[in-house]
């Protein structure tokens, strides 16, 4: 596709590609606002304004000022620092044998943990919780309708459903009950720091060992990250020996 020139400012061309790239650098919500022709025209005017400021700066010889030279020196230091770090990180490589060994040594880390899919009703008082619990057990009201009518958790809009979660995601008192229930079982009132819950177990997924082929890329990246952290620490240690540090 031809990179169409949209404007020329003081001899500097502004192209369609520059407008498109400007929009791409925005967050998704902002970018949506500028996808129309009017939005792109707005971006073009902003690029024209920036180019005008650049032309004006050159005309006023800001490049020759001490302030400019100081800023360039700072930027040079930042770029060199980041380039050095990037080179260090990119130098880390792993082979297939190392990846397999890392998987075998850390199988638990890459396995699929036990999960539960639960719904709950959350209220402030034990008395209210017991009353709702009794009405559910006596079929005066369904669990889902009780959640919609009484729960103070935002999940009430979905009949109390919280979705699936592994151990460690919820408070201990909730998990202790949830992970020891049978499917479709409804718990007695459970007290936590948030109030009183009635829990319903929708599904339970047992822990399962993952096949290496399914997580090979994840294992590889995890190993690379580990080696990068170690190499970064080693590099810091060496540089502290090579270069003098004087604390104020």
LUMSEGU-612286 format. One record per residue (C-alpha): residue in three letters; residue number from 1; x, y, z. Coordinates in nm, 3 decimals, padded with zeros to 5 digits. Last residue first. Example, Ala and Ser with C-alpha at 12.3 -4.5 7.8 and 13.67 -1.06 7.14 Angstrom:
BEGIN
{ser; 2; {01.367; -00.106; 00.714}} {ala; 1; {01.230; -00.450; 00.780}} 
REM end
This chain:
BEGIN
{unk; 248; {02.731; 01.003; 05.002}} {unk; 247; {02.811; 00.647; 04.895}} {unk; 246; {03.112; 00.601; 04.669}} {unk; 245; {03.084; 00.318; 04.417}} {unk; 244; {03.390; 00.221; 04.212}} {unk; 243; {03.335; 00.004; 03.906}} {unk; 242; {03.460; -00.350; 03.847}} {unk; 241; {03.343; -00.510; 04.173}} {unk; 240; {02.997; -00.356; 04.159}} {unk; 239; {02.991; -00.448; 03.791}} {unk; 238; {03.048; -00.815; 03.877}} {unk; 237; {02.766; -00.827; 04.132}} {unk; 236; {02.526; -00.648; 03.896}} {unk; 235; {02.611; -00.893; 03.618}} {unk; 234; {02.552; -01.190; 03.848}} {unk; 233; {02.212; -01.050; 03.951}} {unk; 232; {02.112; -00.996; 03.587}} {unk; 231; {02.235; -01.345; 03.498}} {unk; 230; {02.021; -01.499; 03.773}} {unk; 229; {01.714; -01.301; 03.672}} {unk; 228; {01.769; -01.392; 03.307}} {unk; 227; {01.813; -01.760; 03.394}} {unk; 226; {01.482; -01.767; 03.578}} {unk; 225; {01.306; -01.580; 03.297}} {unk; 224; {01.449; -01.822; 03.040}} {unk; 223; {01.326; -02.117; 03.247}} {unk; 222; {00.976; -01.969; 03.271}} {unk; 221; {00.975; -01.895; 02.899}} {unk; 220; {01.069; -02.254; 02.817}} {unk; 219; {00.810; -02.397; 03.055}} {unk; 218; {00.537; -02.180; 02.904}} {unk; 217; {00.642; -02.278; 02.553}} {unk; 216; {00.641; -02.649; 02.641}} {unk; 215; {00.305; -02.636; 02.818}} {unk; 214; {00.092; -02.873; 02.611}} {unk; 213; {00.386; -03.084; 02.491}} {unk; 212; {00.493; -03.147; 02.850}} {unk; 211; {00.160; -03.303; 02.942}} {unk; 210; {-00.012; -03.150; 03.243}} {unk; 209; {-00.073; -03.346; 03.563}} {unk; 208; {-00.429; -03.302; 03.683}} {unk; 207; {-00.587; -03.156; 03.996}} {unk; 206; {-00.956; -03.239; 04.018}} {unk; 205; {-01.213; -03.004; 03.871}} {unk; 204; {-01.523; -02.947; 04.083}} {unk; 203; {-01.850; -02.808; 03.951}} {unk; 202; {-02.151; -02.612; 04.076}} {unk; 201; {-02.080; -02.614; 04.450}} {unk; 200; {-02.328; -02.395; 04.636}} {unk; 199; {-02.213; -02.177; 04.924}} {unk; 198; {-02.422; -01.988; 05.181}} {unk; 197; {-02.207; -01.707; 05.314}} {unk; 196; {-02.201; -01.490; 05.627}} {unk; 195; {-01.998; -01.167; 05.644}} {unk; 194; {-01.688; -01.036; 05.468}} {unk; 193; {-01.433; -01.149; 05.728}} {unk; 192; {-01.570; -01.500; 05.688}} {unk; 191; {-01.858; -01.698; 05.845}} {unk; 190; {-02.006; -01.996; 05.663}} {unk; 189; {-02.380; -02.069; 05.680}} {unk; 188; {-02.454; -02.438; 05.601}} {unk; 187; {-02.345; -02.549; 05.258}} {unk; 186; {-02.547; -02.634; 04.949}} {unk; 185; {-02.445; -02.943; 04.753}} {unk; 184; {-02.490; -02.927; 04.374}} {unk; 183; {-02.159; -03.114; 04.323}} {unk; 182; {-02.012; -03.246; 04.646}} {unk; 181; {-01.837; -03.025; 04.900}} {unk; 180; {-01.488; -03.036; 05.049}} {unk; 179; {-01.320; -02.773; 04.830}} {unk; 178; {-01.595; -02.519; 04.897}} {unk; 177; {-01.593; -02.558; 05.275}} {unk; 176; {-01.222; -02.502; 05.344}} {unk; 175; {-01.216; -02.256; 05.055}} {unk; 174; {-01.463; -02.018; 05.220}} {unk; 173; {-01.287; -02.025; 05.558}} {unk; 172; {-00.947; -01.981; 05.391}} {unk; 171; {-01.039; -01.660; 05.198}} {unk; 170; {-01.049; -01.708; 04.821}} {unk; 169; {-00.782; -01.734; 04.551}} {unk; 168; {-00.546; -01.974; 04.728}} {unk; 167; {-00.697; -02.290; 04.591}} {unk; 166; {-00.800; -02.268; 04.227}} {unk; 165; {-01.098; -02.066; 04.097}} {unk; 164; {-01.401; -02.124; 03.876}} {unk; 163; {-01.692; -01.883; 03.850}} {unk; 162; {-01.835; -01.661; 04.122}} {unk; 161; {-02.202; -01.741; 04.058}} {unk; 160; {-02.441; -01.573; 04.299}} {unk; 159; {-02.744; -01.588; 04.069}} {unk; 158; {-02.554; -01.391; 03.807}} {unk; 157; {-02.676; -01.049; 03.928}} {unk; 156; {-02.601; -01.166; 04.283}} {unk; 155; {-02.232; -01.177; 04.187}} {unk; 154; {-02.214; -00.812; 04.294}} {unk; 153; {-02.211; -00.941; 04.655}} {unk; 152; {-02.478; -00.809; 04.892}} {unk; 151; {-02.689; -01.123; 04.850}} {unk; 150; {-03.060; -01.101; 04.933}} {unk; 149; {-03.290; -01.101; 04.629}} {unk; 148; {-03.056; -01.210; 04.351}} {unk; 147; {-02.890; -01.469; 04.574}} {unk; 146; {-03.227; -01.602; 04.691}} {unk; 145; {-03.338; -01.632; 04.329}} {unk; 144; {-03.028; -01.835; 04.247}} {unk; 143; {-03.061; -02.063; 04.549}} {unk; 142; {-03.424; -02.133; 04.467}} {unk; 141; {-03.699; -02.022; 04.703}} {unk; 140; {-03.949; -02.197; 04.929}} {unk; 139; {-03.773; -02.524; 04.844}} {unk; 138; {-03.742; -02.626; 05.210}} {unk; 137; {-03.362; -02.628; 05.180}} {unk; 136; {-03.365; -02.281; 05.019}} {unk; 135; {-03.597; -02.138; 05.285}} {unk; 134; {-03.375; -02.282; 05.561}} {unk; 133; {-03.062; -02.124; 05.415}} {unk; 132; {-03.235; -01.787; 05.381}} {unk; 131; {-03.329; -01.792; 05.752}} {unk; 130; {-02.983; -01.910; 05.856}} {unk; 129; {-02.818; -01.628; 05.661}} {unk; 128; {-03.054; -01.369; 05.804}} {unk; 127; {-02.973; -01.484; 06.158}} {unk; 126; {-02.599; -01.498; 06.090}} {unk; 125; {-02.598; -01.133; 05.986}} {unk; 124; {-02.428; -00.940; 05.705}} {unk; 123; {-02.530; -01.132; 05.393}} {unk; 122; {-02.344; -01.314; 05.115}} {unk; 121; {-02.507; -01.575; 04.890}} {unk; 120; {-02.267; -01.795; 04.702}} {unk; 119; {-02.201; -01.970; 04.373}} {unk; 118; {-01.912; -02.203; 04.318}} {unk; 117; {-01.686; -02.345; 04.049}} {unk; 116; {-01.405; -02.534; 04.218}} {unk; 115; {-01.051; -02.593; 04.103}} {unk; 114; {-00.774; -02.845; 04.172}} {unk; 113; {-00.456; -02.732; 04.003}} {unk; 112; {-00.353; -02.803; 03.641}} {unk; 111; {00.014; -02.893; 03.647}} {unk; 110; {00.292; -02.653; 03.551}} {unk; 109; {00.412; -02.569; 03.902}} {unk; 108; {00.361; -02.925; 04.019}} {unk; 107; {00.583; -03.058; 03.742}} {unk; 106; {00.877; -02.840; 03.851}} {unk; 105; {01.179; -03.071; 03.823}} {unk; 104; {01.041; -03.259; 03.523}} {unk; 103; {00.955; -02.932; 03.347}} {unk; 102; {01.298; -02.780; 03.412}} {unk; 101; {01.464; -03.098; 03.284}} {unk; 100; {01.256; -03.086; 02.966}} {unk; 99; {01.349; -02.720; 02.911}} {unk; 98; {01.718; -02.789; 02.972}} {unk; 97; {01.717; -03.074; 02.720}} {unk; 96; {01.541; -02.858; 02.460}} {unk; 95; {01.804; -02.584; 02.475}} {unk; 94; {01.795; -02.250; 02.654}} {unk; 93; {01.931; -01.910; 02.553}} {unk; 92; {02.011; -01.593; 02.748}} {unk; 91; {02.189; -01.335; 02.530}} {unk; 90; {01.863; -01.148; 02.480}} {unk; 89; {01.851; -01.047; 02.847}} {unk; 88; {02.208; -00.911; 02.847}} {unk; 87; {02.159; -00.726; 02.518}} {unk; 86; {01.838; -00.572; 02.653}} {unk; 85; {02.013; -00.456; 02.972}} {unk; 84; {02.294; -00.294; 02.771}} {unk; 83; {02.045; -00.129; 02.535}} {unk; 82; {01.846; 00.001; 02.832}} {unk; 81; {02.155; 00.162; 02.985}} {unk; 80; {02.276; 00.303; 02.652}} {unk; 79; {01.932; 00.453; 02.583}} {unk; 78; {01.906; 00.608; 02.930}} {unk; 77; {02.256; 00.756; 02.911}} {unk; 76; {02.194; 00.901; 02.565}} {unk; 75; {01.865; 01.050; 02.685}} {unk; 74; {02.042; 01.226; 02.971}} {unk; 73; {02.314; 01.359; 02.738}} {unk; 72; {02.051; 01.479; 02.493}} {unk; 71; {01.873; 01.662; 02.776}} {unk; 70; {02.196; 01.836; 02.877}} {unk; 69; {02.273; 01.934; 02.518}} {unk; 68; {01.925; 02.082; 02.485}} {unk; 67; {01.960; 02.281; 02.808}} {unk; 66; {02.306; 02.404; 02.705}} {unk; 65; {02.153; 02.562; 02.395}} {unk; 64; {02.272; 02.497; 02.039}} {unk; 63; {01.985; 02.267; 01.947}} {unk; 62; {01.745; 02.544; 02.053}} {unk; 61; {01.855; 02.732; 01.740}} {unk; 60; {01.538; 02.949; 01.719}} {unk; 59; {01.466; 02.819; 01.371}} {unk; 58; {01.532; 02.464; 01.493}} {unk; 57; {01.279; 02.504; 01.773}} {unk; 56; {01.026; 02.659; 01.533}} {unk; 55; {01.058; 02.365; 01.294}} {unk; 54; {01.009; 02.120; 01.581}} {unk; 53; {00.708; 02.312; 01.714}} {unk; 52; {00.562; 02.314; 01.364}} {unk; 51; {00.617; 01.938; 01.340}} {unk; 50; {00.424; 01.890; 01.663}} {unk; 49; {00.137; 02.103; 01.535}} {unk; 48; {00.128; 01.911; 01.206}} {unk; 47; {00.117; 01.585; 01.401}} {unk; 46; {-00.177; 01.721; 01.601}} {unk; 45; {-00.353; 01.828; 01.281}} {unk; 44; {-00.307; 01.477; 01.140}} {unk; 43; {-00.452; 01.328; 01.458}} {unk; 42; {-00.764; 01.544; 01.422}} {unk; 41; {-00.798; 01.443; 01.057}} {unk; 40; {-00.778; 01.081; 01.168}} {unk; 39; {-01.065; 01.137; 01.410}} {unk; 38; {-01.275; 01.304; 01.143}} {unk; 37; {-01.215; 01.013; 00.908}} {unk; 36; {-01.319; 00.772; 01.183}} {unk; 35; {-01.073; 00.552; 01.372}} {unk; 34; {-00.992; 00.825; 01.626}} {unk; 33; {-01.230; 00.738; 01.911}} {unk; 32; {-01.144; 00.369; 01.886}} {unk; 31; {-00.778; 00.450; 01.956}} {unk; 30; {-00.871; 00.608; 02.289}} {unk; 29; {-01.037; 00.290; 02.415}} {unk; 28; {-00.759; 00.067; 02.281}} {unk; 27; {-00.476; 00.263; 02.440}} {unk; 26; {-00.295; 00.493; 02.199}} {unk; 25; {00.022; 00.378; 02.021}} {unk; 24; {-00.182; 00.239; 01.732}} {unk; 23; {-00.332; 00.584; 01.668}} {unk; 22; {00.011; 00.742; 01.620}} {unk; 21; {00.111; 00.452; 01.395}} {unk; 20; {-00.189; 00.517; 01.169}} {unk; 19; {-00.112; 00.891; 01.147}} {unk; 18; {00.254; 00.822; 01.073}} {unk; 17; {00.155; 00.568; 00.807}} {unk; 16; {-00.071; 00.824; 00.639}} {unk; 15; {00.230; 01.051; 00.595}} {unk; 14; {00.367; 01.378; 00.730}} {unk; 13; {00.646; 01.518; 00.513}} {unk; 12; {00.900; 01.769; 00.646}} {unk; 11; {00.986; 02.064; 00.416}} {unk; 10; {00.863; 02.328; 00.659}} {unk; 9; {00.544; 02.124; 00.702}} {unk; 8; {00.436; 01.889; 00.425}} {unk; 7; {00.095; 01.725; 00.452}} {unk; 6; {-00.089; 01.400; 00.383}} {unk; 5; {00.183; 01.207; 00.201}} {unk; 4; {00.038; 00.867; 00.109}} {unk; 3; {00.230; 00.555; 00.207}} {unk; 2; {00.126; 00.346; -00.091}} {unk; 1; {00.000; 00.000; 00.000}} 
REM end
